[in-house]
Amino acid sequence: MCGIVGIVNHGKISIKNDLLKSLKRLEYRGYDSVGYATLEGKVEKEIGEISKFIDQIQDSTTSCAISHTRWATHGGVTKTNSHPHWDCKKNIFTVHNGIIENYQELKTELINKGHVFITETDSEVISHFLEEELKSKNMMDAIKSFINRIEGTYAILVIEKGINKIYAIKKDSPLVLGIGRDRFYLASDIYAFSDSTNKAIFFEDGEFAVVDPDMYTFYNCDGKEIKKEIYDFTWVIPQEESVRDYPHYMLKEIHEQPIASQRLINSLDGEQHDKINKIAELVKKSNRVVFTAAGSSYYASLLGVYFLNRAGINAHTLIASEFQNFMLVDKNTLFIAISQSGETMDVVTATKWAKERGAKIVSLVNVPHSTIQRMSDISLEIHAGPEICVAATKTFTNQVVSLLYLSHLLGFSVNMKTIPSKIDYVIKENEEAIKRLADELYEKKDIYIIGRGLSYPPSREIALKLKEISYIHAEGMMGGELKHGTIALIEPGTPVIALIPGKDFDMYSNAKEVEARGAKVITIANMMDSDFKMDITINDGKFSILAVIIGQLLTYYIAKKKGLPIDKPRNLAKSVTVK
């Protein structure tokens, strides 16, 4: 899940203001450590966040450098294990996103040939492998040998000391070339350079490139030169990029949801209308619809299944990491992948598997030109804009809005036009009450969120937010399952959040069951007694969005009360590009 950035040009680039500024835009991919290497052989790295690193180091200039922000997989979070890594002679420097699966075998071979390793990582093997190959080959042939021998996933940048050139190699992990006015960028994501250029070339699996200040050349795995298309993209939304008057990006992004949802609805009414109509036609023609996703996107897909089944469509969903174990697809299946980044490895793998079996591929993504989008027959962009906080807020909401819109075209009853105003109302009318509730709950060790039908997926999503941002054990579950075991955990004062859409008397009964056993019941409802103002009187899909937004705000204010690192929670990264 790491982030990598390289820059090469004729003139001088500032390490702080160019290289690390671009890298910081990828910090959502990991923030365990940071480091860079220049063509002069200068290397600096440290554990911790990029801002702290920038403040610690002296600025310098170079014409070619690579950098890395890490989410640790192999080896602990230490300065030694931080990237970049180098070979025995400190001539070859590499940064890597992914996992080298056969690194132990290769490491043993290289040690037997006299190489000395200093880290616990799988990534260090790359520099030593290339060093060994360069004893008898040029770099091009060494890279071809690397591609043939290495098993696993990788986006890799390589520089040699004294040579103004970057080599870039890709398999499964995302990698993109940005074409600037006076320089070239290589990065995990277009967001690294989207404030400087809107022109990019996307690497496909098995490709590598050689980039110097004057030109770039792409090759396939056999070393044959290939031509690549330059894409013009739109991604940065300047007014949403800065945290400005908010203490954290999470709060800012929660408050952006009325604007973000309106932007998406306008798009679905306008430039994306033909696409979503085509998806609706595919749904009608398919024997069944299957979704796959992970994390918050999976809970959005659960809502999609609810909406479509209510519209008479045979729809199912399954967590991406288990998709191949429990789901069958064929040429009569419509496969819908949902991923904020469009790079989630489990979703990419499941999508490849479905595509190989003839399924029609549709995707919902936030990042344009991402891997999953490029694999799709049709792809909707959810237009949430850049989301910096690790926790999904506006991206989750816009995924649900997209699925509501699609379901509405297929017969599910919902007034799409009122969604932004309802979101705005819920935030403005409840934020102060939510702050007071957070003061009551922040010391609790366990919170349960219960729902049924429309409110079950929101219960799961709210629980996820409480776990990942507030560090509270939370369970989102079906209200009807309480009496089949979990109710044994209810003690006097245990918080239970009950989501009650419409006249759901069964959910109301479940809330009373736990209340009778001493639970502190907090009700989110739109027709019965509610602890929050919803401004909605019908049982449609909007309830699911509004309930989650209340959960987002509650999570935020609990975490703030506890003094937690809200935008960068421990052990997590936003884009999960490893299995």
N, C-alpha and C positions, 0 to 999 in steps of 0.2 A: 504494500500500500504506500510505499515511499514515494517522494516526489523528487524528480531530477530536472535540472536546468543546465544547459550549456549555451555559451554565446561565443561567436567567432566573428572577427572583422579586421579591417586594416588598421583602423585607429584604435584609440585606447578606450577601454570600458572600465567603469568604476566598479570595484568589487562590491561596495556597499550600495551604491545608488542604481546600479544596473543589474548585476548578477544576483545579489541577495534580495534586492527588491522584487525581482521576478520570482525567486524561490519562495519568498514569503507568501506570495499569492497561492502557492501550492501547499502551505503548511497544514491545511485540512487533511492532507494525505498522511500525516504523521509528524510528530513533534518531539520524539524522544531525543534526537540529536541533530546536529547540523554541521556541514563542512564544505570546503571547496578546495580545488587544486587549479593552479595556473600552468601555462606552458613553460614558465620559468622554473617550474618544480616547487613552487611555494605551496604549502598545504597548511591549512588551519582548520581545526574542528573542535567541537565541544558538545557535551550533553546539554539538553535543555532547548528552549525555544529560540527562534531566529532573532527576535527583537533584542533579547539579552545578548546574543552573540554579536549582533551588529554594534551594540553599544560597547562591547568589550574590545573589539579589534580596531586596529588602525586601518584607515582606508588605503587602498593601493590601486594601481591600474595595470592592465594587461590587454592583450588583444585576443586572448583565447583562454577560456576557463570553463570548468564544470563544477556543479554543486549538487548537494543532496540534503534532503530532510527525511529523517528515518522513522519508520514504525517497525520496531524490533521484531524479528522472527527468530533467526538463529543467532544466539549469543546475547548476553545481557546488555542493558543500557549503560554503556561505558564509553569513555572517550576513545579508547583503543578500538572498540568495535564500530565506531562511527565511520561513515564514508567521507571522503574517498579512500580507496585502498590502493596499494602500489605493489610493484614487484620487488625482487631482491635488490636490484640496483637503483631503485627509486627513479626509474625512467618512464614507466608506464603507470598511468593513474586511471582508475575506473570508478564509476558510480553505477548502482544497479537497483532496479525495482523488480521484485519477483523472488522466486526461490529456485536455486540450483539443486535439483533432486539428487543427482549423482555426484555431489561435491566430495563426499567422503572417499569414494573410489578414486576420483581425480586427484584429490589432495594427497592420498597415499602414494600414488604414482609420482607426483611431483616432489614429495619429500624424499622418495627413493632416488630422485635425480639431483638432490642437493638443495632444493628450495626450502626456505625457512618461512614459516607462517607465524604471524604475531597476533592474529585475532581468533575469535570463536565463530566467526561468520562463515556462511556458505559463499558469500560474495567475493571474498579475498582470492578464491581459487581462479577467478577470471584473469586478474593481472598476471599471476604466475603462469597460467596456461599460455597466455599470449607471449610472455617472455620466453618460454621454452620453445614455442613454435617459431619465434623470430630468430632463433639461432640458425635456422636453415631456410626460412621463408620470408617473403615480404608481408606487410600487414594485411593486405587483401587476402592472401592465401592463408594466413594465420586465422583470420576471421572465418573463412570458409571451413577450416578445420574445427574451429570452435563450434560453429553451428552444427556440424556433423556429430560432434562428441557430446555436447551438453544436452542434458535432459532437464526439463523444467520450464519455468516461465521467466522471461526477462525483457526488460528495456534497459539497455546499457549504453553509456557514453564512455569513450576511451580517448585519452590524449597522450601524446608522447612528448617528453621534455624537449623543448627547443623547436618543436614543429607546430606551426600555426594551422592546426587542422583537428577536426573532431570526427571520430568514427562512431556511428550509431547503429545499434543492432536491436531487433525486435522479434519477440515471440510471445504472444498472449498478453503481456503487459502493455499498456498504452504508451505510444510515442508519436510525437508530431514535430514537424519542421515548420518554424515560423519564418516568413520571408520579410525582413524589415527593410527600411530604406538604405541603411548602411551596414547591416549586419544580418546574420542568421541566428535563429534561436533553435534549440532542440529541447523539448520538454515533455513531461508526462501529460500535459493538458494545455489547450489553447489559452486557458485563463492566465498562464504564466506570462504571456506576451500580448494579450488582447488589448492592452492599453496602448500598444505601440504599432501594431499592424493587424490587419484583418485578412491576411493571406497566409494560407497554410497548406501543407502537404501531409497526409496521414500515412504512416507506415502500416503495412499489412504484415501478417505473420511470415517469418522466414526472410524478410527483407533487411538489407542494411544499406547505409549511406556513408559517403565520404563528403565532408563539408569543410571548405576552406573559405577565406574571405571573398573569393571571386565567384565561386560556383558550388553547386551541390550535384552529386551523382548518386543515383539509386541503383541497387543491384538485387537480383534474386539470390537465393541460397547457393546457387551454383556459380555466382560471380558474374552472371550475365547482366549487362546494363539494361535497365528498364526505364520507360517513360512514365511519369506520374502526373496526375491532374492537380492543378492548383485550385484550391477552394477559397472563395470569398465568404467569410462568416460574419455574423453579428452576435456579440455576446455581452460585452460590457454595457452596463446601464449606469452611467456615471452618478446619477442622483441616488442610487441605491448602494454604491460601493463603499462609501465612508460610513463609519459608525456614528459620526457626528455627535448628536446630543444624547445618545444612549450609552449606558455604562457597559453594555455587552451587545455583541452581534445578535445573540439569541432574542433579546427583547426587541431589538430593531426589526428583526426578520418576522417576529410575531406580529408586530404593528404594520408591517408591509403587506399583510395578507389581503386586505381589501383591495389594494392597488394591484397586487399580483394576480388575484383571481379575476379582476375586471379585465386586465390585459389579456389573460388567457381566453376569457369568454369572447372578447372582441376578435381575437385571432380565430377562434373556432367559428365565429359568425362570418369572418372575412377570409383571410388568405389561406387558412387551413380547413375551410369548410368542405372543399372537394375531397380532401384526404379523409376527414372523419365520416363523410357520406360513403366513401369507398369502403372504409372499415366496417360500417354498418351493413353494407351489402355483403361483405365477406362473412360477417356474423350470420346473416340470414341463410347463406348458401352452405355453411359448414355443418357437419353432423354434430359437432360440439366445439365449445370454446374452452381452452385451458390457459390459465395464467401461470406465470412463475415470477418470483421476486424474492427479496430478502429484507429483513428488518422492517422499517416503517413502510417500505413499498409493498411488502407482503400484506400488511394490514390494509393498505389501500386496495390491493387486489381482492381481499376478502369482501370488501364493500362492493367492488365491481361484480363479484359473483352474486352477491345479494341483489343488487340492482337488476342484473341481467336475468336472473331466475324469476324475479318479480315481473319481468317483461316477457316471460315465457321462453327464455333462451336456456339451453342446457349448457351450463358453465361450471367450471371447477377451478381450483387453484391449489398449488403445492409449493412449499419452500424450495428454492432453487437447488440448494445443496443436496436435497433428497429426490429431486425430480425424476432422475433416471431410475431410481429404485422402486418408485411406486406409481408412475404414470406412463401410459402408453399413448403414442401419437402416430398418426398416419397422414396420408395425403388429404384426407377429409377433415382434418383437425385444423382449427385456427388457433395458433399459438401466440399469446400476447405476453411479451416480456416488459416488466416495469423496472426501471432503474434510474435514480436521480442522475448519477454520473454517466450512465451508459457504459461503464467499464467494470461493474461488479463481476468478479471472476466466476462465482457460482452461476450467475445469470448468463454470462457469456457461454459457459460450458453447456448449460441446459439448452440454450438457443442453438448452438452448433448441433447438438444431438437431435433436436427437433427438426432442424433444417435438413439434416442428412436423411431423415425418414420421410421427407416430402411435405411436412407441414407448411402451411402458409404462415409467414412471420410478420407480426405487427409489434411495434414497440412504443412505449411512452418514455421519453427521456427529457432531461433538462439541459444537458450539454450537447450542443449541435455537433454533428460529424463524429460522434463517439463510436466506439466499436460496435455496440449493439444496434445503433441506428444504421450503420453501414451494412450490417448483416440483414436488415429488415426489408421486406417487400414494401411496407408502408410504415412510416414512423411519424408520430405526433410529438411535437415539442411542447412542453408544458409551460414554458415562458415564465418560470418563477424568478428568473434572474439569478445572479450569483448568490449562493448561500454559504456564508463563511463559517458559522457555528456548525460543529459536528452534528448536533441534533437536527433532524429534519423537522421543519415547521411549515414554511410556505411551500416547500416542494411536496410534502405530504398532501396539503390542502389542494394544490393544483392537480396532483394526480387524481384525487377524488373528484374534483370538478370535471376533469376530462372524462372520467368514467361515468359520471352523472350525465354529461352531455351526450355521450354515446348511447347510454341506456335510454335517455329521453327520446332520441331519434328512433329507438326501437320500441317505444311504447310505455316506458316508465314515467310516471307523472311527477314532474318537478318544475317549478318556475325558476329557470336558470338566472333570469335577470336580477332577481332580488338577493342573490348570494353575497355579493360584495357588501351591500348595505347591512345585511344581517350580521356578517362578520364584524363590521365596524361597530355595530350596536353592542354586540356581546363583549367586545374588548372595552369599549368606553364605559359601559354600564356595570361591569363586574370587576374591573381591575382592583379597585380599592378593597372590595370585599374579599377578593382572592388574597391580597396582601395580609389581611387580618387572619384568614384561615391558615396561611403559610406559617404565621407566628404560632399557631396552635399545633401544627403538625410536624414542624421541622425536626423535633427530637424523636419522633416515632420511628420504630425499627421496621414495622410492617404496615403496608396499606393494601387493601383489596379493592378492586374495581370490578363491578359485576354488570353484565348486560345480557340482552337476548336479541336475536335477530339483527336488526339494524344497529343496535347499540353494542353488540358483542365485539365487532372489530375495533370500535373506539376504545372499549375497555382494555384491549390488548395494547393499543398504541399509547394510551395514557400510562399504562404500567411500564412500558418500555422507556418512556421519557423519565419517569420517576427513578427508574433503575440507573439509566446511563448518565443523567445530569445531577440528580439529588442524592445518588448513592443510597437509596432506600429500597429494601426488598419489597417489591410490588408484584401482585398477581392480577392479571386481567382475565376474567373467566366468565363462563356462561352462568347466569343466575340459577338455572335449574340444576347445575352440578354442585352447588354448595352443599346440599344435604347428602351428597354421595362421598363425603370425606372432608372437604376443606372446612366445613362449619365447625369441626373439632378444634380448629385453631383460633376461633373467635373467643376473645376474652373481654372483660369489661374495659371499655375505652378503645378497643381496636377500631381504627378508622376503616370504614367501608363506603366507597363512593358508588352510588347506585345510579345508573343511566337509564332513565325511564322515558322513552319517546311515546308521544301520543297517549292513548288510554291503554297502556300495557299493564293490565292488572296482575299478570303473573310476575312481572318485575317488581311491582309495588308490593306483592306478597313476599317475594324474596327479601326485599329490604326490611320488611317487618319481622321476618324470621331472624335475621341477624340482630336487629334492634332488640328483640325479646331476650337475646343472649348477652346483652350489654354492649354491643357494638355502637360506636359513634357513627351514625349514618349521615352521609352528606349526599344530598339528592341533586342531580342534574336532570331536570325534566322540563317539558314544554307545555304540559297541560295540567298535571297534578302539582301538588306542593313541591316547590323547588327552592333550593338555596341560592339560585342564580337566576338572573333575568335572561330569557331566551328570545322573546319577541317573535315567536313562531307558534302557529296554532294547528298545523297539520302534520301528520306523520309522514314526512318525505325525507329525501336524502340529506337535506340541509342539517338536520339534527346531528348527524354523524360528524360533520365538519365542526359545528359550533361546540359540541361536547368536547372534542379533542382540543380546540383552542382554549377552552377553560382549563383543561388538563395541562396544556403547554404553559400557560401563565402560572398555574399553581406550582408546577415543577420549577419554573424559573425563580419564583420568589422563595420557595423552600431552599433551593441551592444558594441563592444570594444570602439568605439568613444564615446559612451554614458556612458562608465564606468559601465556597467551592470554585474551582476553575471552570466556569460555566461553558465557555466557548470551546474549551479544549479538555474534556473530561479524561481522566486517566485511562490508559490502555486502549483508547479508541482512536479510530481515524474515520474520516467521512467516506472515502472511496476505498472499498474493500477489494483489492485486486489480487488477493491470494486466496487459495481454498482453505 
